[in-house]
Amino acid sequence: MISLLMSFSFLITAQAVPAGEQACLAPQKVAQELGSRHFVQERHLKGIDQALVSSGAAIVASDSITWTVSDPIEISTVISESGMTQSIEGGPAEPVGAAGAANPMLSQSGLVNLLKGDLRGVDENYIVTEIQNETGWGLSLMPKAQEMAKHVIAIDVTGCTKIDSIKVKQSNGDVIFVTFSKG
């Protein structure tokens, strides 16, 4: 379940502003912003040379997060207070996982805030270290909670005024890398 979460919904709401347009914010000042952003996601599976590439749009509303992969197939994942659903190729929205958004992995790990592109208070749930990034700032987040650490080794986040990219390093050796762009 965490793999599905990470690949389709974890990486949701980052919004990028190209370097040079504005001075970079401190990472902990990056907060949720409503709206839509285009993304490209690469999933690198351990033992497989070629990455699985998908693209689509992430939409943050005040009461939900929608992550829609449009290529190569349409998969729409919605996370809200009432749970998490997924629809494939326009089919009916099916619940994902027994606990949905009430899952402690989401609610007690700060993942929902990360899903919304909000880095304020990230150090409550992660050991935060700076990483090199030529166009702004970079952070590596290592989960403090043992339950999450079983699935995720680190989450690397880069940005300037918003999150530009997220790389999720999973304990099974898989890596998910998402970049966000205007449009």
C-alpha positions as CSV (number, residue, x, y, z in Angstrom):
1,M,0.0,0.0,0.0
2,I,2.8,2.5,0.8
3,S,4.3,1.9,-2.6
4,L,1.0,2.7,-4.2
5,L,0.6,5.8,-2.0
6,M,4.1,6.9,-2.7
7,S,3.9,6.4,-6.5
8,F,0.5,8.0,-7.1
9,S,-0.3,10.4,-4.3
10,F,2.7,11.1,-2.1
11,L,4.2,13.5,-4.6
12,I,1.3,15.7,-5.2
13,T,1.3,19.4,-4.8
14,A,4.6,20.9,-5.5
15,Q,4.6,24.1,-7.5
16,A,7.7,25.5,-9.1
17,V,8.8,29.1,-9.9
18,P,11.8,29.2,-12.2
19,A,15.0,30.5,-10.6
20,G,15.5,34.2,-11.1
21,E,11.8,35.2,-11.0
22,Q,11.8,35.5,-7.2
23,A,14.2,35.1,-4.3
24,C,14.1,31.6,-2.7
25,L,12.2,31.1,0.5
26,A,13.6,29.2,3.4
27,P,12.3,25.6,3.0
28,Q,10.3,25.7,6.2
29,K,8.4,28.8,4.9
30,V,7.1,26.8,1.9
31,A,3.4,26.4,2.5
32,Q,0.4,24.8,0.8
33,E,-0.9,26.6,-2.3
34,L,-4.2,25.7,-4.0
35,G,-4.2,25.0,-7.7
36,S,-2.9,22.6,-10.4
37,R,0.7,21.7,-11.5
38,H,2.0,19.4,-14.3
39,F,4.3,16.6,-13.2
40,V,6.6,14.0,-14.7
41,Q,7.2,10.9,-12.6
42,E,10.0,8.4,-13.0
43,R,9.8,5.2,-11.1
44,H,13.1,3.3,-10.9
45,L,12.5,-0.3,-9.9
46,K,15.4,-2.3,-8.3
47,G,16.9,-4.6,-10.9
48,I,15.2,-3.0,-13.9
49,D,17.3,-0.7,-16.0
50,Q,14.6,1.4,-17.7
51,A,12.5,3.7,-15.6
52,L,8.7,3.7,-15.8
53,V,7.7,7.2,-16.8
54,S,4.3,8.8,-16.4
55,S,2.9,12.3,-16.4
56,G,-0.2,14.2,-15.4
57,A,-1.5,16.9,-13.1
58,A,-1.7,17.4,-9.4
59,I,-4.5,19.5,-8.0
60,V,-4.7,20.8,-4.4
61,A,-8.1,22.0,-3.2
62,S,-9.0,23.1,0.3
63,D,-10.6,19.8,1.1
64,S,-8.8,17.3,-1.1
65,I,-5.7,16.4,-3.1
66,T,-6.1,14.9,-6.6
67,W,-3.1,13.2,-8.4
68,T,-4.0,12.3,-12.0
69,V,-1.7,10.3,-14.2
70,S,-2.8,11.0,-17.8
71,D,0.0,9.2,-19.6
72,P,0.5,6.3,-20.3
73,I,-2.9,5.5,-18.8
74,E,-5.4,7.6,-16.8
75,I,-5.3,6.9,-13.0
76,S,-6.8,9.4,-10.7
77,T,-6.2,9.2,-6.9
78,V,-8.1,11.5,-4.5
79,I,-7.2,12.0,-0.9
80,S,-9.6,13.7,1.4
81,E,-10.8,13.6,5.0
82,S,-13.2,10.8,4.1
83,G,-10.5,8.6,2.7
84,M,-8.6,7.8,-0.4
85,T,-10.0,6.6,-3.7
86,Q,-8.6,5.6,-7.1
87,S,-10.2,5.5,-10.6
88,I,-8.6,3.8,-13.6
89,E,-9.4,4.9,-17.1
90,G,-12.5,6.8,-16.0
91,G,-13.9,3.8,-14.1
92,P,-15.6,4.1,-10.7
93,A,-13.7,5.5,-7.8
94,E,-12.6,2.6,-5.6
95,P,-11.4,2.9,-2.0
96,V,-7.6,2.5,-1.6
97,G,-6.6,0.8,1.7
98,A,-8.8,0.0,4.6
99,A,-8.1,3.2,6.6
100,G,-7.7,5.7,3.7
101,A,-6.6,9.2,4.8
102,A,-7.2,8.1,8.4
103,N,-4.3,5.7,8.0
104,P,-1.7,6.6,10.8
105,M,1.0,6.4,8.1
106,L,-0.6,9.5,6.5
107,S,-2.1,11.3,9.5
108,Q,0.7,10.8,12.0
109,S,3.8,11.2,9.7
110,G,3.3,14.6,8.2
111,L,2.8,13.0,4.8
112,V,-0.5,14.9,4.3
113,N,1.3,18.2,4.7
114,L,4.0,17.0,2.3
115,L,1.3,16.0,-0.1
116,K,0.0,19.5,-0.1
117,G,3.5,21.0,-0.6
118,D,3.7,22.3,2.9
119,L,7.2,22.0,4.6
120,R,6.3,23.9,7.8
121,G,6.9,21.7,10.8
122,V,8.6,19.0,8.7
123,D,11.2,18.5,11.5
124,E,8.4,17.1,13.8
125,N,8.3,13.9,11.8
126,Y,11.7,13.8,10.0
127,I,15.4,14.2,10.6
128,V,16.1,17.0,8.2
129,T,19.5,17.6,6.6
130,E,20.5,20.0,3.8
131,I,21.5,18.7,0.4
132,Q,23.2,20.4,-2.5
133,N,20.9,22.1,-5.0
134,E,22.2,24.7,-7.6
135,T,18.9,26.5,-8.2
136,G,17.6,26.9,-4.6
137,W,17.5,24.7,-1.5
138,G,17.5,21.0,-1.0
139,L,16.4,18.9,2.0
140,S,16.7,15.2,2.8
141,L,14.0,13.9,5.1
142,M,14.6,10.7,7.1
143,P,11.4,9.4,8.8
144,K,11.5,9.4,12.7
145,A,8.6,6.9,13.0
146,Q,9.8,3.3,12.8
147,E,6.6,2.2,10.9
148,M,7.3,4.6,8.1
149,A,11.1,4.0,8.2
150,K,10.3,0.3,7.3
151,H,9.1,1.6,3.9
152,V,10.9,4.8,3.2
153,I,14.7,5.5,3.7
154,A,14.6,9.1,2.7
155,I,12.6,11.8,0.9
156,D,14.7,14.4,-1.0
157,V,12.9,17.6,-1.7
158,T,14.3,20.5,-3.8
159,G,12.8,23.9,-4.5
160,C,13.0,27.7,-4.3
161,T,9.6,29.3,-3.6
162,K,7.8,26.0,-4.0
163,I,8.8,22.4,-4.2
164,D,10.4,21.7,-7.6
165,S,11.2,18.0,-7.2
166,I,10.7,15.1,-4.8
167,K,12.7,11.9,-4.7
168,V,11.4,9.0,-2.6
169,K,14.0,6.3,-1.7
170,Q,12.2,3.2,-0.6
171,S,13.6,0.5,1.6
172,N,13.0,-2.1,-1.2
173,G,15.5,-0.3,-3.4
174,D,12.9,1.4,-5.6
175,V,13.2,5.2,-6.2
176,I,10.4,7.5,-7.3
177,F,11.4,10.9,-8.8
178,V,8.9,13.6,-9.6
179,T,9.5,17.0,-11.2
180,F,7.0,19.7,-11.4
181,S,6.6,22.4,-14.0
182,K,4.5,25.4,-14.9
183,G,1.3,24.7,-16.8
